[in-house]
């Protein structure tokens, strides 16, 4: 089965991006130990001060399902909620090549 990746735009409440990023710290640590997770990288938007981005890549669909169904993921959502300015926008992609692939 092929790898799957997500690009996720996460809006923060105005002026709360740093707090939202801090709330995500535990999730970043948890992802380091997830079996099927290749990348789970948090980014600040270079232009919009109220947006974070997450790039995620999984070995396969099962890796994505394990991440999304974990207790840690549920706790992460609860930690982020007070600082979020709306629903995340998720784009699913299928990597086809490049450095690090």
Biopython code that builds the backbone (N, CA, C, O; Angstrom):
import numpy as np
from Bio.PDB.StructureBuilder import StructureBuilder

atoms = [
    (1, "UNK", "N", (0.834, -1.185, 0.000)),
    (1, "UNK", "CA", (0.000, 0.000, 0.000)),
    (1, "UNK", "C", (0.880, 1.250, 0.000)),
    (1, "UNK", "O", (1.985, 1.220, 0.541)),
    (2, "UNK", "N", (0.416, 2.327, -0.587)),
    (2, "UNK", "CA", (1.231, 3.526, -0.721)),
    (2, "UNK", "C", (1.128, 4.431, 0.495)),
    (2, "UNK", "O", (0.192, 4.362, 1.291)),
    (3, "UNK", "N", (2.134, 5.279, 0.595)),
    (3, "UNK", "CA", (2.157, 6.256, 1.675)),
    (3, "UNK", "C", (1.035, 7.264, 1.477)),
    (3, "UNK", "O", (0.555, 7.476, 0.363)),
    (4, "UNK", "N", (0.632, 7.876, 2.574)),
    (4, "UNK", "CA", (-0.404, 8.905, 2.523)),
    (4, "UNK", "C", (0.097, 10.098, 3.330)),
    (4, "UNK", "O", (0.757, 9.939, 4.357)),
    (5, "UNK", "N", (-0.228, 11.295, 2.844)),
    (5, "UNK", "CA", (0.199, 12.508, 3.530)),
    (5, "UNK", "C", (-0.979, 13.465, 3.675)),
    (5, "UNK", "O", (-1.937, 13.427, 2.904)),
    (6, "UNK", "N", (-0.879, 14.313, 4.675)),
    (6, "UNK", "CA", (-1.890, 15.333, 4.919)),
    (6, "UNK", "C", (-1.199, 16.667, 5.072)),
    (6, "UNK", "O", (-0.116, 16.757, 5.650)),
    (7, "UNK", "N", (-1.828, 17.697, 4.553)),
    (7, "UNK", "CA", (-1.422, 19.071, 4.796)),
    (7, "UNK", "C", (-2.613, 19.704, 5.490)),
    (7, "UNK", "O", (-3.701, 19.791, 4.920)),
    (8, "UNK", "N", (-2.403, 20.149, 6.728)),
    (8, "UNK", "CA", (-3.517, 20.610, 7.552)),
    (8, "UNK", "C", (-3.316, 22.073, 7.935)),
    (8, "UNK", "O", (-2.302, 22.436, 8.533)),
    (9, "UNK", "N", (-4.280, 22.895, 7.590)),
    (9, "UNK", "CA", (-4.285, 24.307, 7.978)),
    (9, "UNK", "C", (-5.112, 24.430, 9.246)),
    (9, "UNK", "O", (-6.278, 24.037, 9.273)),
    (10, "UNK", "N", (-4.507, 24.979, 10.301)),
    (10, "UNK", "CA", (-5.196, 25.086, 11.594)),
    (10, "UNK", "C", (-5.282, 26.563, 11.987)),
    (10, "UNK", "O", (-4.268, 27.175, 12.322)),
    (11, "UNK", "N", (-6.477, 27.130, 11.947)),
    (11, "UNK", "CA", (-6.623, 28.534, 12.336)),
    (11, "UNK", "C", (-6.644, 28.690, 13.855)),
    (11, "UNK", "O", (-7.284, 27.918, 14.568)),
    (12, "UNK", "N", (-5.937, 29.697, 14.324)),
    (12, "UNK", "CA", (-5.945, 30.029, 15.745)),
    (12, "UNK", "C", (-6.879, 31.212, 15.980)),
    (12, "UNK", "O", (-7.144, 31.997, 15.069)),
    (13, "UNK", "N", (-7.368, 31.330, 17.196)),
    (13, "UNK", "CA", (-8.080, 32.547, 17.559)),
    (13, "UNK", "C", (-7.113, 33.713, 17.392)),
    (13, "UNK", "O", (-5.906, 33.520, 17.541)),
    (14, "UNK", "N", (-7.596, 34.907, 17.090)),
    (14, "UNK", "CA", (-6.695, 36.047, 16.913)),
    (14, "UNK", "C", (-5.734, 36.202, 18.099)),
    (14, "UNK", "O", (-6.151, 36.277, 19.255)),
    (15, "UNK", "N", (-4.450, 36.247, 17.777)),
    (15, "UNK", "CA", (-3.422, 36.434, 18.801)),
    (15, "UNK", "C", (-3.094, 35.198, 19.624)),
    (15, "UNK", "O", (-2.320, 35.290, 20.578)),
    (16, "UNK", "N", (-3.662, 34.037, 19.281)),
    (16, "UNK", "CA", (-3.481, 32.825, 20.091)),
    (16, "UNK", "C", (-2.644, 31.741, 19.407)),
    (16, "UNK", "O", (-2.649, 30.594, 19.853)),
    (17, "UNK", "N", (-1.930, 32.082, 18.340)),
    (17, "UNK", "CA", (-1.172, 31.061, 17.612)),
    (17, "UNK", "C", (-0.106, 30.408, 18.495)),
    (17, "UNK", "O", (0.051, 29.188, 18.453)),
    (18, "UNK", "N", (0.613, 31.173, 19.277)),
    (18, "UNK", "CA", (1.659, 30.605, 20.137)),
    (18, "UNK", "C", (1.053, 29.659, 21.162)),
    (18, "UNK", "O", (1.634, 28.615, 21.458)),
    (19, "UNK", "N", (-0.095, 30.007, 21.702)),
    (19, "UNK", "CA", (-0.768, 29.144, 22.666)),
    (19, "UNK", "C", (-1.248, 27.854, 21.998)),
    (19, "UNK", "O", (-1.156, 26.772, 22.577)),
    (20, "UNK", "N", (-1.757, 27.983, 20.785)),
    (20, "UNK", "CA", (-2.192, 26.802, 20.043)),
    (20, "UNK", "C", (-0.999, 25.890, 19.755)),
    (20, "UNK", "O", (-1.098, 24.674, 19.915)),
    (21, "UNK", "N", (0.108, 26.457, 19.340)),
    (21, "UNK", "CA", (1.313, 25.670, 19.084)),
    (21, "UNK", "C", (1.786, 24.974, 20.355)),
    (21, "UNK", "O", (2.186, 23.811, 20.308)),
    (22, "UNK", "N", (1.745, 25.665, 21.481)),
    (22, "UNK", "CA", (2.152, 25.056, 22.753)),
    (22, "UNK", "C", (1.219, 23.909, 23.121)),
    (22, "UNK", "O", (1.659, 22.890, 23.654)),
    (23, "UNK", "N", (-0.068, 24.079, 22.837)),
    (23, "UNK", "CA", (-1.036, 23.018, 23.142)),
    (23, "UNK", "C", (-0.770, 21.774, 22.298)),
    (23, "UNK", "O", (-1.139, 20.667, 22.691)),
    (24, "UNK", "N", (-0.136, 21.949, 21.153)),
    (24, "UNK", "CA", (0.145, 20.834, 20.263)),
    (24, "UNK", "C", (1.443, 20.100, 20.613)),
    (24, "UNK", "O", (1.740, 19.060, 20.025)),
    (25, "UNK", "N", (2.208, 20.624, 21.550)),
    (25, "UNK", "CA", (3.520, 20.051, 21.875)),
    (25, "UNK", "C", (3.451, 18.572, 22.264)),
    (25, "UNK", "O", (4.289, 17.781, 21.833)),
    (26, "UNK", "N", (2.472, 18.201, 23.063)),
    (26, "UNK", "CA", (2.353, 16.796, 23.483)),
    (26, "UNK", "C", (2.084, 15.897, 22.284)),
    (26, "UNK", "O", (2.605, 14.783, 22.214)),
    (27, "UNK", "N", (1.278, 16.370, 21.342)),
    (27, "UNK", "CA", (0.986, 15.596, 20.143)),
    (27, "UNK", "C", (2.213, 15.401, 19.270)),
    (27, "UNK", "O", (2.384, 14.350, 18.651)),
    (28, "UNK", "N", (3.066, 16.415, 19.221)),
    (28, "UNK", "CA", (4.302, 16.305, 18.452)),
    (28, "UNK", "C", (5.209, 15.240, 19.059)),
    (28, "UNK", "O", (5.837, 14.469, 18.333)),
    (29, "UNK", "N", (5.276, 15.198, 20.373)),
    (29, "UNK", "CA", (6.090, 14.193, 21.061)),
    (29, "UNK", "C", (5.519, 12.792, 20.852)),
    (29, "UNK", "O", (6.261, 11.847, 20.583)),
    (30, "UNK", "N", (4.215, 12.666, 20.976)),
    (30, "UNK", "CA", (3.569, 11.367, 20.795)),
    (30, "UNK", "C", (3.822, 10.821, 19.391)),
    (30, "UNK", "O", (4.088, 9.631, 19.222)),
    (31, "UNK", "N", (3.738, 11.689, 18.392)),
    (31, "UNK", "CA", (3.918, 11.261, 17.004)),
    (31, "UNK", "C", (5.304, 10.664, 16.766)),
    (31, "UNK", "O", (5.467, 9.801, 15.903)),
    (32, "UNK", "N", (6.300, 11.119, 17.525)),
    (32, "UNK", "CA", (7.667, 10.600, 17.369)),
    (32, "UNK", "C", (7.730, 9.093, 17.614)),
    (32, "UNK", "O", (8.571, 8.408, 17.032)),
    (33, "UNK", "N", (6.852, 8.575, 18.467)),
    (33, "UNK", "CA", (6.868, 7.155, 18.792)),
    (33, "UNK", "C", (5.834, 6.320, 18.061)),
    (33, "UNK", "O", (5.743, 5.114, 18.290)),
    (34, "UNK", "N", (5.054, 6.936, 17.189)),
    (34, "UNK", "CA", (4.019, 6.188, 16.464)),
    (34, "UNK", "C", (4.644, 5.345, 15.357)),
    (34, "UNK", "O", (5.413, 5.845, 14.536)),
    (35, "UNK", "N", (4.308, 4.089, 15.349)),
    (35, "UNK", "CA", (4.870, 3.115, 14.415)),
    (35, "UNK", "C", (4.761, 3.526, 12.953)),
    (35, "UNK", "O", (5.766, 3.494, 12.244)),
    (36, "UNK", "N", (3.592, 3.907, 12.480)),
    (36, "UNK", "CA", (3.394, 4.172, 11.058)),
    (36, "UNK", "C", (3.553, 5.620, 10.644)),
    (36, "UNK", "O", (3.279, 5.962, 9.493)),
    (37, "UNK", "N", (3.993, 6.488, 11.560)),
    (37, "UNK", "CA", (4.137, 7.909, 11.255)),
    (37, "UNK", "C", (5.553, 8.206, 10.787)),
    (37, "UNK", "O", (6.510, 7.971, 11.524)),
    (38, "UNK", "N", (5.698, 8.723, 9.561)),
    (38, "UNK", "CA", (7.014, 9.112, 9.045)),
    (38, "UNK", "C", (7.330, 10.553, 9.413)),
    (38, "UNK", "O", (8.424, 10.849, 9.894)),
    (39, "UNK", "N", (6.366, 11.459, 9.185)),
    (39, "UNK", "CA", (6.571, 12.880, 9.473)),
    (39, "UNK", "C", (5.327, 13.439, 10.149)),
    (39, "UNK", "O", (4.199, 13.082, 9.808)),
    (40, "UNK", "N", (5.555, 14.311, 11.102)),
    (40, "UNK", "CA", (4.474, 15.043, 11.757)),
    (40, "UNK", "C", (5.110, 16.365, 12.173)),
    (40, "UNK", "O", (5.654, 16.489, 13.270)),
    (41, "UNK", "N", (5.034, 17.351, 11.280)),
    (41, "UNK", "CA", (5.809, 18.579, 11.432)),
    (41, "UNK", "C", (4.874, 19.775, 11.529)),
    (41, "UNK", "O", (4.003, 19.968, 10.681)),
    (42, "UNK", "N", (5.063, 20.573, 12.570)),
    (42, "UNK", "CA", (4.270, 21.778, 12.802)),
    (42, "UNK", "C", (4.998, 22.981, 12.207)),
    (42, "UNK", "O", (6.210, 23.122, 12.363)),
    (43, "UNK", "N", (4.241, 23.854, 11.517)),
    (43, "UNK", "CA", (4.787, 25.051, 10.887)),
    (43, "UNK", "C", (3.949, 26.259, 11.275)),
    (43, "UNK", "O", (2.738, 26.145, 11.465)),
    (44, "UNK", "N", (4.595, 27.419, 11.394)),
    (44, "UNK", "CA", (3.876, 28.688, 11.498)),
    (44, "UNK", "C", (3.711, 29.240, 10.093)),
    (44, "UNK", "O", (4.627, 29.137, 9.277)),
    (45, "UNK", "N", (2.561, 29.823, 9.799)),
    (45, "UNK", "CA", (2.366, 30.479, 8.520)),
    (45, "UNK", "C", (3.287, 31.699, 8.463)),
    (45, "UNK", "O", (3.382, 32.448, 9.435)),
    (46, "UNK", "N", (3.956, 31.898, 7.349)),
    (46, "UNK", "CA", (4.904, 33.000, 7.207)),
    (46, "UNK", "C", (4.218, 34.352, 7.023)),
    (46, "UNK", "O", (4.854, 35.393, 7.190)),
    (47, "UNK", "N", (2.926, 34.349, 6.680)),
    (47, "UNK", "CA", (2.218, 35.594, 6.412)),
    (47, "UNK", "C", (1.090, 35.840, 7.414)),
    (47, "UNK", "O", (0.948, 36.947, 7.932)),
    (48, "UNK", "N", (0.297, 34.822, 7.684)),
    (48, "UNK", "CA", (-0.868, 34.951, 8.562)),
    (48, "UNK", "C", (-0.484, 34.577, 9.992)),
    (48, "UNK", "O", (-0.175, 33.418, 10.272)),
    (49, "UNK", "N", (-0.503, 35.539, 10.877)),
    (49, "UNK", "CA", (-0.074, 35.346, 12.272)),
    (49, "UNK", "C", (-1.036, 34.487, 13.078)),
    (49, "UNK", "O", (-0.761, 34.176, 14.237)),
    (50, "UNK", "N", (-2.150, 34.103, 12.488)),
    (50, "UNK", "CA", (-3.135, 33.297, 13.208)),
    (50, "UNK", "C", (-3.345, 31.927, 12.567)),
    (50, "UNK", "O", (-4.416, 31.334, 12.696)),
    (51, "UNK", "N", (-2.326, 31.432, 11.882)),
    (51, "UNK", "CA", (-2.451, 30.132, 11.226)),
    (51, "UNK", "C", (-1.226, 29.260, 11.500)),
    (51, "UNK", "O", (-0.085, 29.719, 11.456)),
    (52, "UNK", "N", (-1.504, 27.992, 11.783)),
    (52, "UNK", "CA", (-0.480, 26.953, 11.854)),
    (52, "UNK", "C", (-0.758, 25.954, 10.741)),
    (52, "UNK", "O", (-1.888, 25.827, 10.269)),
    (53, "UNK", "N", (0.283, 25.251, 10.333)),
    (53, "UNK", "CA", (0.164, 24.184, 9.348)),
    (53, "UNK", "C", (0.822, 22.941, 9.925)),
    (53, "UNK", "O", (1.809, 23.040, 10.653)),
    (54, "UNK", "N", (0.285, 21.783, 9.609)),
    (54, "UNK", "CA", (0.915, 20.523, 9.979)),
    (54, "UNK", "C", (1.077, 19.710, 8.706)),
    (54, "UNK", "O", (0.138, 19.545, 7.927)),
    (55, "UNK", "N", (2.297, 19.203, 8.513)),
    (55, "UNK", "CA", (2.543, 18.270, 7.429)),
    (55, "UNK", "C", (2.696, 16.901, 8.065)),
    (55, "UNK", "O", (3.518, 16.709, 8.962)),
    (56, "UNK", "N", (1.901, 15.956, 7.596)),
    (56, "UNK", "CA", (1.917, 14.602, 8.146)),
    (56, "UNK", "C", (2.148, 13.610, 7.008)),
    (56, "UNK", "O", (1.575, 13.757, 5.929)),
    (57, "UNK", "N", (2.979, 12.611, 7.245)),
    (57, "UNK", "CA", (3.136, 11.528, 6.281)),
    (57, "UNK", "C", (3.153, 10.215, 7.042)),
    (57, "UNK", "O", (3.824, 10.071, 8.064)),
    (58, "UNK", "N", (2.393, 9.260, 6.513)),
    (58, "UNK", "CA", (2.259, 7.946, 7.133)),
    (58, "UNK", "C", (2.705, 6.867, 6.158)),
    (58, "UNK", "O", (2.593, 7.034, 4.944)),
    (59, "UNK", "N", (3.203, 5.775, 6.685)),
    (59, "UNK", "CA", (3.661, 4.659, 5.857)),
    (59, "UNK", "C", (2.547, 4.116, 4.967)),
    (59, "UNK", "O", (2.794, 3.653, 3.853)),
    (60, "UNK", "N", (1.310, 4.182, 5.479)),
    (60, "UNK", "CA", (0.171, 3.656, 4.740)),
    (60, "UNK", "C", (-1.112, 4.136, 5.423)),
    (60, "UNK", "O", (-1.066, 4.859, 6.418)),
    (61, "UNK", "N", (-2.227, 3.732, 4.886)),
    (61, "UNK", "CA", (-3.524, 4.135, 5.444)),
    (61, "UNK", "C", (-3.693, 3.634, 6.879)),
    (61, "UNK", "O", (-4.321, 4.299, 7.703)),
    (62, "UNK", "N", (-3.136, 2.474, 7.169)),
    (62, "UNK", "CA", (-3.241, 1.918, 8.517)),
    (62, "UNK", "C", (-2.504, 2.795, 9.535)),
    (62, "UNK", "O", (-2.965, 2.963, 10.663)),
    (63, "UNK", "N", (-1.357, 3.352, 9.131)),
    (63, "UNK", "CA", (-0.625, 4.259, 10.015)),
    (63, "UNK", "C", (-1.427, 5.509, 10.323)),
    (63, "UNK", "O", (-1.449, 5.977, 11.462)),
    (64, "UNK", "N", (-2.089, 6.049, 9.302)),
    (64, "UNK", "CA", (-2.949, 7.215, 9.496)),
    (64, "UNK", "C", (-4.102, 6.875, 10.424)),
    (64, "UNK", "O", (-4.432, 7.653, 11.320)),
    (65, "UNK", "N", (-4.717, 5.718, 10.216)),
    (65, "UNK", "CA", (-5.847, 5.306, 11.053)),
    (65, "UNK", "C", (-5.421, 5.110, 12.501)),
    (65, "UNK", "O", (-6.154, 5.474, 13.421)),
    (66, "UNK", "N", (-4.239, 4.537, 12.706)),
    (66, "UNK", "CA", (-3.741, 4.338, 14.074)),
    (66, "UNK", "C", (-3.516, 5.677, 14.761)),
    (66, "UNK", "O", (-3.846, 5.835, 15.936)),
    (67, "UNK", "N", (-2.961, 6.634, 14.041)),
    (67, "UNK", "CA", (-2.732, 7.968, 14.610)),
    (67, "UNK", "C", (-4.056, 8.633, 14.968)),
    (67, "UNK", "O", (-4.249, 9.096, 16.092)),
    (68, "UNK", "N", (-4.967, 8.675, 13.994)),
    (68, "UNK", "CA", (-6.243, 9.357, 14.195)),
    (68, "UNK", "C", (-7.149, 8.702, 15.218)),
    (68, "UNK", "O", (-8.006, 9.369, 15.797)),
    (69, "UNK", "N", (-6.978, 7.418, 15.451)),
    (69, "UNK", "CA", (-7.818, 6.699, 16.400)),
    (69, "UNK", "C", (-7.220, 6.559, 17.786)),
    (69, "UNK", "O", (-7.818, 5.940, 18.667)),
    (70, "UNK", "N", (-6.041, 7.133, 17.981)),
    (70, "UNK", "CA", (-5.352, 6.960, 19.271)),
    (70, "UNK", "C", (-5.951, 7.848, 20.361)),
    (70, "UNK", "O", (-6.556, 8.884, 20.086)),
    (71, "UNK", "N", (-5.767, 7.420, 21.572)),
    (71, "UNK", "CA", (-6.200, 8.213, 22.727)),
    (71, "UNK", "C", (-5.444, 9.542, 22.765)),
    (71, "UNK", "O", (-6.014, 10.574, 23.119)),
    (72, "UNK", "N", (-4.163, 9.513, 22.402)),
    (72, "UNK", "CA", (-3.350, 10.735, 22.393)),
    (72, "UNK", "C", (-3.930, 11.768, 21.429)),
    (72, "UNK", "O", (-3.916, 12.962, 21.726)),
    (73, "UNK", "N", (-4.442, 11.322, 20.274)),
    (73, "UNK", "CA", (-5.030, 12.238, 19.303)),
    (73, "UNK", "C", (-6.297, 12.879, 19.871)),
    (73, "UNK", "O", (-6.539, 14.067, 19.657)),
    (74, "UNK", "N", (-7.092, 12.112, 20.583)),
    (74, "UNK", "CA", (-8.297, 12.657, 21.210)),
    (74, "UNK", "C", (-7.938, 13.714, 22.261)),
    (74, "UNK", "O", (-8.583, 14.759, 22.343)),
    (75, "UNK", "N", (-6.916, 13.438, 23.052)),
    (75, "UNK", "CA", (-6.466, 14.395, 24.061)),
    (75, "UNK", "C", (-5.900, 15.656, 23.409)),
    (75, "UNK", "O", (-6.082, 16.761, 23.920)),
    (76, "UNK", "N", (-5.219, 15.484, 22.284)),
    (76, "UNK", "CA", (-4.661, 16.622, 21.561)),
    (76, "UNK", "C", (-5.767, 17.567, 21.112)),
    (76, "UNK", "O", (-5.651, 18.783, 21.265)),
    (77, "UNK", "N", (-6.826, 17.013, 20.564)),
    (77, "UNK", "CA", (-7.947, 17.843, 20.123)),
    (77, "UNK", "C", (-8.542, 18.662, 21.254)),
    (77, "UNK", "O", (-8.872, 19.834, 21.072)),
    (78, "UNK", "N", (-8.678, 18.055, 22.409)),
    (78, "UNK", "CA", (-9.222, 18.760, 23.573)),
    (78, "UNK", "C", (-8.284, 19.874, 24.035)),
    (78, "UNK", "O", (-8.742, 20.940, 24.446)),
    (79, "UNK", "N", (-6.985, 19.635, 23.968)),
    (79, "UNK", "CA", (-6.006, 20.646, 24.387)),
    (79, "UNK", "C", (-5.982, 21.836, 23.426)),
    (79, "UNK", "O", (-5.766, 22.973, 23.845)),
    (80, "UNK", "N", (-6.204, 21.571, 22.149)),
    (80, "UNK", "CA", (-6.156, 22.617, 21.131)),
    (80, "UNK", "C", (-7.422, 23.474, 21.084)),
    (80, "UNK", "O", (-7.360, 24.659, 20.756)),
    (81, "UNK", "N", (-8.536, 22.892, 21.402)),
    (81, "UNK", "CA", (-9.847, 23.525, 21.203)),
    (81, "UNK", "C", (-9.952, 24.955, 21.753)),
    (81, "UNK", "O", (-10.496, 25.811, 21.056)),
    (82, "UNK", "N", (-9.459, 25.261, 22.968)),
    (82, "UNK", "CA", (-9.629, 26.629, 23.484)),
    (82, "UNK", "C", (-8.909, 27.709, 22.669)),
    (82, "UNK", "O", (-9.205, 28.894, 22.826)),
    (83, "UNK", "N", (-7.983, 27.325, 21.817)),
    (83, "UNK", "CA", (-7.167, 28.285, 21.074)),
    (83, "UNK", "C", (-7.471, 28.306, 19.576)),
    (83, "UNK", "O", (-6.874, 29.085, 18.833)),
    (84, "UNK", "N", (-8.385, 27.467, 19.137)),
    (84, "UNK", "CA", (-8.671, 27.346, 17.716)),
    (84, "UNK", "C", (-9.697, 28.374, 17.246)),
    (84, "UNK", "O", (-10.680, 28.660, 17.930)),
    (85, "UNK", "N", (-9.442, 28.912, 16.070)),
    (85, "UNK", "CA", (-10.321, 29.917, 15.488)),
    (85, "UNK", "C", (-11.242, 29.345, 14.427)),
    (85, "UNK", "O", (-11.843, 30.093, 13.655)),
    (86, "UNK", "N", (-11.357, 28.038, 14.382)),
    (86, "UNK", "CA", (-12.216, 27.376, 13.397)),
    (86, "UNK", "C", (-11.761, 25.950, 13.192)),
    (86, "UNK", "O", (-10.806, 25.489, 13.818)),
    (87, "UNK", "N", (-12.447, 25.267, 12.319)),
    (87, "UNK", "CA", (-12.113, 23.867, 12.028)),
    (87, "UNK", "C", (-10.863, 23.787, 11.163)),
    (87, "UNK", "O", (-10.658, 24.627, 10.286)),
    (88, "UNK", "N", (-10.036, 22.790, 11.404)),
    (88, "UNK", "CA", (-8.879, 22.584, 10.521)),
    (88, "UNK", "C", (-9.336, 22.248, 9.103)),
    (88, "UNK", "O", (-10.372, 21.612, 8.907)),
    (89, "UNK", "N", (-8.557, 22.678, 8.132)),
    (89, "UNK", "CA", (-8.785, 22.328, 6.733)),
    (89, "UNK", "C", (-7.757, 21.261, 6.378)),
    (89, "UNK", "O", (-6.554, 21.511, 6.446)),
    (90, "UNK", "N", (-8.226, 20.072, 5.998)),
    (90, "UNK", "CA", (-7.338, 18.943, 5.753)),
    (90, "UNK", "C", (-7.320, 18.621, 4.267)),
    (90, "UNK", "O", (-8.367, 18.440, 3.644)),
    (91, "UNK", "N", (-6.113, 18.552, 3.705)),
    (91, "UNK", "CA", (-5.924, 18.131, 2.326)),
    (91, "UNK", "C", (-5.155, 16.816, 2.348)),
    (91, "UNK", "O", (-4.048, 16.749, 2.882)),
    (92, "UNK", "N", (-5.741, 15.775, 1.770)),
    (92, "UNK", "CA", (-5.095, 14.468, 1.677)),
    (92, "UNK", "C", (-4.319, 14.399, 0.368)),
    (92, "UNK", "O", (-4.814, 14.811, -0.681)),
    (93, "UNK", "N", (-3.093, 13.870, 0.439)),
    (93, "UNK", "CA", (-2.273, 13.719, -0.756)),
    (93, "UNK", "C", (-1.633, 12.334, -0.774)),
    (93, "UNK", "O", (-1.555, 11.660, 0.253)),
    (94, "UNK", "N", (-1.182, 11.924, -1.943)),
    (94, "UNK", "CA", (-0.439, 10.680, -2.113)),
    (94, "UNK", "C", (0.945, 11.036, -2.632)),
    (94, "UNK", "O", (1.082, 11.401, -3.800)),
    (95, "UNK", "N", (1.982, 10.939, -1.793)),
    (95, "UNK", "CA", (3.330, 11.278, -2.236)),
    (95, "UNK", "C", (3.754, 10.395, -3.418)),
    (95, "UNK", "O", (3.483, 9.194, -3.441)),
    (96, "UNK", "N", (4.425, 11.014, -4.394)),
    (96, "UNK", "CA", (4.865, 10.253, -5.561)),
    (96, "UNK", "C", (6.369, 10.324, -5.805)),
    (96, "UNK", "O", (6.882, 9.611, -6.669)),
    (97, "UNK", "N", (7.089, 11.169, -5.062)),
    (97, "UNK", "CA", (8.534, 11.229, -5.251)),
    (97, "UNK", "C", (9.144, 12.469, -4.639)),
    (97, "UNK", "O", (8.437, 13.386, -4.220)),
    (98, "UNK", "N", (10.466, 12.489, -4.591)),
    (98, "UNK", "CA", (11.190, 13.645, -4.082)),
    (98, "UNK", "C", (12.190, 13.263, -3.002)),
    (98, "UNK", "O", (12.242, 12.108, -2.581)),
    (99, "UNK", "N", (12.969, 14.214, -2.562)),
    (99, "UNK", "CA", (13.964, 13.997, -1.523)),
    (99, "UNK", "C", (13.279, 13.576, -0.224)),
    (99, "UNK", "O", (12.288, 14.182, 0.181)),
    (100, "UNK", "N", (13.795, 12.559, 0.414)),
    (100, "UNK", "CA", (13.210, 12.078, 1.660)),
    (100, "UNK", "C", (12.112, 11.058, 1.463)),
    (100, "UNK", "O", (11.596, 10.498, 2.430)),
    (101, "UNK", "N", (11.757, 10.818, 0.233)),
    (101, "UNK", "CA", (10.683, 9.893, -0.086)),
    (101, "UNK", "C", (11.252, 8.530, -0.084)),
    (101, "UNK", "O", (10.534, 7.561, -0.329)),
]
sb = StructureBuilder()
sb.init_structure("model")
sb.init_model(0)
sb.init_chain("A")
sb.init_seg("    ")
for serial, (resi, resn, name, xyz) in enumerate(atoms, 1):
    if name == "N":
        sb.init_residue(resn, " ", resi, " ")
    sb.init_atom(name, np.array(xyz, "f"), 0.0, 1.0, " ", f" {name:<3s}", serial, name[0])
structure = sb.get_structure()
